[in-house]
């Protein structure tokens, strides 16, 4: 009995003091950052920022690993099934944390098998079209879509992605019928818009700015309530479609059961990154708004967004499998 009590006491001490010690030693080897989409696009931009900040801070390489497929769920499930030790983390999106109701046959549960580290940033999207499309405003685009129901298509980074759900919200609120074409990432879809294979896309602002300025894309409207500082001449869609607003958001997450001390360390270090003057300046230039905050805030944010997008999924009657 005394031995059992002693062992129990030792376990309690380990629980009390082991986590801080673990956090102090972490990391002592490279960290893998899984991006569940094709290379390039906003996720790659953010992945590069995270790697450039954390690698020198930790004295360990942060390896970016692109794992596209199934609207991001191929890479997300890989992370969920990884050892929960803080050495495999993920850059997540709306499709993984809030719009997964599109998929009825997922073999993992994102809400239970991934733990949030933080909501990293949010940013508006822009309705961009091929220059040959005879629409120069959102109103002209809506009128054209109503005149040709189902004939105008829009690409996305995959079913359930922000680029998909933003388009579905637009079809509901504008009363139009657009055909969704999913890709394995934003850049393949954007390339096809510029090539004329598809006509339009609701894409995140940072990856479209240079193409819009070069005339390879025509910007009709942004999805934010006000104008984007990086695209000041592009009006918000809400001016044409009352009440319409949508933003993309990105997260950092880890496998469930990752030690709380490691999660909190990553949270604190990423919050410090978001506050760094050079990051603030660069994000402003790209039209990206830092979010940050606690893991508890992220959990509540996921729940609220899941409720919102589940309503859209139900109203639009959309499924990905």
C-alpha positions as CSV (number, residue, x, y, z in Angstrom):
1,X,0.0,0.0,0.0
2,X,2.8,2.4,0.9
3,X,4.5,1.6,-2.4
4,X,1.3,2.4,-4.3
5,X,0.9,5.6,-2.4
6,X,4.4,6.6,-3.2
7,X,4.0,5.8,-6.9
8,X,0.7,7.8,-6.9
9,X,2.5,10.8,-5.3
10,X,5.3,10.5,-7.8
11,X,2.7,10.5,-10.7
12,X,1.1,13.7,-9.2
13,X,4.5,15.4,-9.0
14,X,5.3,14.4,-12.6
15,X,2.0,15.8,-13.7
16,X,2.5,19.0,-11.8
17,X,6.1,19.7,-12.9
18,X,6.6,17.5,-16.0
19,X,4.8,19.8,-18.5
20,X,6.9,23.0,-17.8
21,X,10.1,20.9,-18.1
22,X,8.8,19.5,-21.4
23,X,8.1,22.9,-22.7
24,X,11.5,24.1,-21.7
25,X,13.2,21.3,-23.7
26,X,10.8,21.7,-26.7
27,X,11.8,21.7,-29.5
28,X,15.0,19.7,-29.7
29,X,14.5,18.5,-33.3
30,X,12.9,19.8,-36.5
31,X,9.2,20.6,-36.6
32,X,7.0,19.7,-39.5
33,X,4.4,22.2,-40.6
34,X,1.8,20.4,-42.8
35,X,0.0,22.6,-45.3
36,X,-2.9,20.6,-46.6
37,X,-3.0,22.4,-50.0
38,X,-0.8,22.6,-53.1
39,X,2.3,24.8,-53.0
40,X,1.8,28.5,-53.5
41,X,-1.3,30.5,-52.4
42,X,-1.9,32.2,-49.1
43,X,-1.2,29.1,-47.1
44,X,2.3,29.0,-48.5
45,X,2.8,32.7,-47.8
46,X,1.8,32.2,-44.2
47,X,3.8,29.0,-43.9
48,X,6.9,30.9,-45.0
49,X,6.3,33.6,-42.4
50,X,5.9,31.0,-39.6
51,X,9.0,29.1,-40.7
52,X,11.1,32.3,-40.9
53,X,10.1,33.3,-37.5
54,X,10.1,30.1,-35.5
55,X,13.2,28.4,-37.0
56,X,15.7,31.0,-35.7
57,X,13.8,31.4,-32.5
58,X,13.9,27.7,-31.7
59,X,17.3,26.9,-33.3
60,X,15.5,24.1,-35.2
61,X,14.3,23.9,-38.8
62,X,10.6,24.2,-39.4
63,X,9.9,22.0,-42.4
64,X,6.9,23.0,-44.6
65,X,5.2,19.9,-46.0
66,X,2.4,20.3,-48.6
67,X,-0.2,17.5,-48.5
68,X,-3.0,18.5,-50.8
69,X,-6.2,16.5,-51.4
70,X,-9.9,16.2,-50.2
71,X,-10.3,19.9,-49.6
72,X,-7.4,19.8,-47.1
73,X,-8.6,16.8,-45.2
74,X,-5.9,14.5,-46.5
75,X,-3.2,16.6,-44.8
76,X,-5.4,17.3,-41.8
77,X,-6.0,13.6,-41.1
78,X,-2.3,13.0,-41.4
79,X,-1.7,15.5,-38.6
80,X,-4.6,14.2,-36.5
81,X,-3.0,10.7,-36.7
82,X,0.5,11.9,-35.9
83,X,2.2,11.5,-32.5
84,X,0.9,14.4,-30.3
85,X,4.3,15.7,-29.3
86,X,4.4,19.1,-30.9
87,X,6.6,18.0,-33.8
88,X,3.8,17.9,-36.3
89,X,1.6,20.9,-36.6
90,X,-0.8,22.2,-39.3
91,X,-1.8,25.4,-41.0
92,X,-5.6,25.0,-41.1
93,X,-8.5,26.7,-42.8
94,X,-12.3,27.1,-42.7
95,X,-12.8,23.9,-44.6
96,X,-11.0,21.8,-42.0
97,X,-12.3,23.5,-38.8
98,X,-15.8,24.8,-39.8
99,X,-17.1,23.5,-43.1
100,X,-16.3,19.8,-42.7
101,X,-20.0,19.1,-42.7
102,X,-19.7,18.9,-46.5
103,X,-18.0,15.5,-46.1
104,X,-20.2,12.7,-44.8
105,X,-17.5,10.0,-45.1
106,X,-14.6,11.6,-43.2
107,X,-12.6,8.9,-41.4
108,X,-11.5,11.3,-38.7
109,X,-13.3,14.0,-36.6
110,X,-11.6,17.4,-37.0
111,X,-13.4,18.8,-33.9
112,X,-12.1,16.0,-31.6
113,X,-8.8,15.0,-33.2
114,X,-7.2,18.4,-33.8
115,X,-6.5,20.9,-31.0
116,X,-6.3,24.6,-31.9
117,X,-3.2,26.5,-31.2
118,X,-4.6,29.8,-32.5
119,X,-6.6,31.6,-35.1
120,X,-3.7,33.2,-37.0
121,X,-5.1,35.7,-39.5
122,X,-8.1,36.6,-41.5
123,X,-8.4,38.3,-44.9
124,X,-10.9,39.3,-47.5
125,X,-11.4,37.5,-50.8
126,X,-11.9,39.1,-54.2
127,X,-14.3,38.1,-57.0
128,X,-11.8,37.9,-59.9
129,X,-12.8,37.0,-63.5
130,X,-11.0,36.4,-66.7
131,X,-10.7,39.7,-68.6
132,X,-12.7,38.3,-71.6
133,X,-15.8,37.9,-69.4
134,X,-18.3,40.7,-70.3
135,X,-18.7,41.9,-66.8
136,X,-16.9,44.8,-65.3
137,X,-18.9,45.2,-62.1
138,X,-20.5,42.9,-59.6
139,X,-24.0,43.9,-60.9
140,X,-23.0,43.0,-64.4
141,X,-21.7,39.7,-63.2
142,X,-24.9,38.9,-61.4
143,X,-27.0,40.0,-64.4
144,X,-24.9,37.7,-66.7
145,X,-25.2,34.8,-64.3
146,X,-28.9,35.2,-64.1
147,X,-29.1,35.3,-67.9
148,X,-27.0,32.2,-68.2
149,X,-27.9,30.0,-65.2
150,X,-25.2,27.3,-64.6
151,X,-23.0,28.4,-67.5
152,X,-20.6,30.5,-65.5
153,X,-18.3,28.5,-63.2
154,X,-16.1,29.4,-60.3
155,X,-13.0,27.6,-59.2
156,X,-11.9,27.0,-55.6
157,X,-9.1,25.5,-53.6
158,X,-11.3,22.5,-52.9
159,X,-14.7,21.6,-51.5
160,X,-15.3,23.3,-48.2
161,X,-12.4,25.8,-48.6
162,X,-13.0,29.5,-48.0
163,X,-12.8,30.0,-51.7
164,X,-15.6,27.5,-52.2
165,X,-17.9,28.5,-49.3
166,X,-17.5,32.2,-50.1
167,X,-18.8,31.4,-53.6
168,X,-21.7,29.4,-52.3
169,X,-22.7,32.2,-50.0
170,X,-22.6,34.5,-52.9
171,X,-24.9,32.3,-55.1
172,X,-27.4,32.1,-52.2
173,X,-27.5,35.8,-51.5
174,X,-27.2,37.1,-55.1
175,X,-29.8,34.5,-56.3
176,X,-27.6,33.1,-59.1
177,X,-26.7,29.7,-60.2
178,X,-22.9,29.3,-60.6
179,X,-21.1,25.9,-61.3
180,X,-18.4,25.1,-58.7
181,X,-15.1,23.6,-60.0
182,X,-12.9,22.3,-57.1
183,X,-9.1,22.1,-57.4
184,X,-6.4,20.8,-55.1
185,X,-5.4,24.3,-54.0
186,X,-6.0,27.9,-55.0
187,X,-3.1,28.3,-57.4
188,X,-4.2,25.6,-59.9
189,X,-7.7,27.2,-59.9
190,X,-6.3,30.7,-60.3
191,X,-4.1,29.6,-63.2
192,X,-7.1,28.2,-65.0
193,X,-9.0,31.5,-64.5
194,X,-6.1,33.4,-66.0
195,X,-5.9,30.8,-68.8
196,X,-9.6,31.2,-69.6
197,X,-10.4,27.5,-68.7
198,X,-12.8,28.8,-66.1
199,X,-14.4,32.2,-65.8
200,X,-14.2,33.3,-62.2
201,X,-13.0,32.7,-58.7
202,X,-13.4,34.0,-55.2
203,X,-9.7,34.1,-54.2
204,X,-7.9,35.5,-51.3
205,X,-6.5,39.0,-51.9
206,X,-2.7,38.4,-51.3
207,X,-2.4,35.9,-54.2
208,X,-4.4,38.0,-56.7
209,X,-2.9,41.4,-56.3
210,X,0.0,41.1,-58.7
211,X,-2.2,39.3,-61.3
212,X,-4.9,42.0,-61.1
213,X,-2.3,44.8,-61.4
214,X,-0.8,43.0,-64.5
215,X,-4.2,42.8,-66.1
216,X,-4.3,39.0,-66.1
217,X,-7.4,39.1,-63.8
218,X,-10.2,41.6,-63.5
219,X,-11.3,42.4,-59.9
220,X,-15.0,43.0,-59.5
221,X,-15.5,43.2,-55.8
222,X,-14.0,42.3,-52.4
223,X,-15.9,40.2,-49.9
224,X,-15.1,42.4,-46.8
225,X,-17.5,45.0,-45.5
226,X,-15.2,47.8,-46.5
227,X,-12.5,48.2,-49.2
228,X,-9.2,46.4,-48.9
229,X,-6.2,48.7,-48.4
230,X,-4.3,46.6,-50.9
231,X,-7.1,46.9,-53.5
232,X,-8.5,50.4,-52.8
233,X,-10.2,50.8,-56.2
234,X,-12.3,47.6,-55.8
235,X,-15.7,48.1,-54.2
236,X,-17.1,45.6,-51.6
237,X,-19.7,43.2,-52.9
238,X,-22.0,44.2,-50.1
239,X,-22.7,47.4,-52.1
240,X,-24.4,45.3,-54.7
241,X,-25.5,42.2,-52.7
242,X,-26.9,43.6,-49.4
243,X,-25.6,41.9,-46.3
244,X,-23.0,39.9,-48.1
245,X,-19.7,39.5,-46.2
246,X,-17.2,36.7,-46.0
247,X,-13.5,36.4,-44.9
248,X,-11.0,33.6,-45.1
249,X,-9.2,32.7,-41.9
250,X,-6.2,30.5,-41.1
251,X,-5.2,28.6,-38.0
252,X,-2.4,26.7,-36.5
253,X,-3.4,23.4,-35.0
254,X,-1.9,20.2,-33.6
255,X,-3.0,16.6,-32.9
256,X,-5.4,16.2,-30.0
257,X,-3.6,15.3,-26.7
258,X,-0.6,17.4,-27.6
259,X,0.8,18.5,-24.2
260,X,-0.8,21.7,-23.0
261,X,2.5,23.3,-22.2
262,X,3.7,22.8,-25.8
263,X,0.5,24.2,-27.2
264,X,0.7,27.2,-24.9
265,X,4.4,27.8,-25.9
266,X,3.5,27.7,-29.6
267,X,0.6,30.0,-29.0
268,X,2.8,32.6,-27.1
269,X,5.5,32.5,-29.7
270,X,3.1,32.9,-32.6
271,X,1.3,35.8,-30.9
272,X,4.7,37.4,-30.5
273,X,5.3,36.9,-34.3
274,X,2.0,38.6,-35.1
275,X,3.0,41.6,-33.0
276,X,6.5,42.0,-34.6
277,X,6.6,45.4,-36.5
278,X,8.0,43.8,-39.7
279,X,5.2,41.2,-39.8
280,X,2.5,43.9,-39.1
281,X,3.9,46.0,-42.0
282,X,4.1,43.1,-44.4
283,X,0.6,41.8,-43.5
284,X,-0.9,45.3,-44.0
285,X,0.7,45.5,-47.5
286,X,-0.9,42.1,-48.4
287,X,-4.3,42.9,-46.9
288,X,-4.0,40.4,-44.1
289,X,-5.4,41.1,-40.6
290,X,-3.7,39.4,-37.7
291,X,-6.0,37.7,-35.2
292,X,-4.1,35.8,-32.6
293,X,-5.3,35.4,-29.0
294,X,-5.7,32.3,-26.8
295,X,-6.4,28.7,-27.6
296,X,-9.8,29.1,-25.8
297,X,-10.7,32.0,-28.2
298,X,-9.8,29.7,-31.1
299,X,-12.1,27.0,-29.9
300,X,-15.0,29.3,-29.5
301,X,-14.3,30.8,-32.9
302,X,-14.3,27.4,-34.5
303,X,-17.7,26.6,-32.9
304,X,-19.2,29.9,-34.1
305,X,-17.9,29.5,-37.6
306,X,-19.1,25.9,-37.8
307,X,-22.6,26.9,-36.9
308,X,-22.5,29.7,-39.6
309,X,-21.2,27.5,-42.4
310,X,-23.4,24.6,-41.6
311,X,-26.4,26.8,-42.2
312,X,-24.9,27.7,-45.7
313,X,-24.3,24.0,-46.4
314,X,-27.8,23.1,-45.5
315,X,-29.4,26.0,-47.4
316,X,-27.4,25.4,-50.5
317,X,-27.8,21.6,-50.3
318,X,-24.2,21.0,-51.1
319,X,-22.1,17.9,-50.5
320,X,-18.5,17.0,-51.3
321,X,-18.9,13.2,-51.4
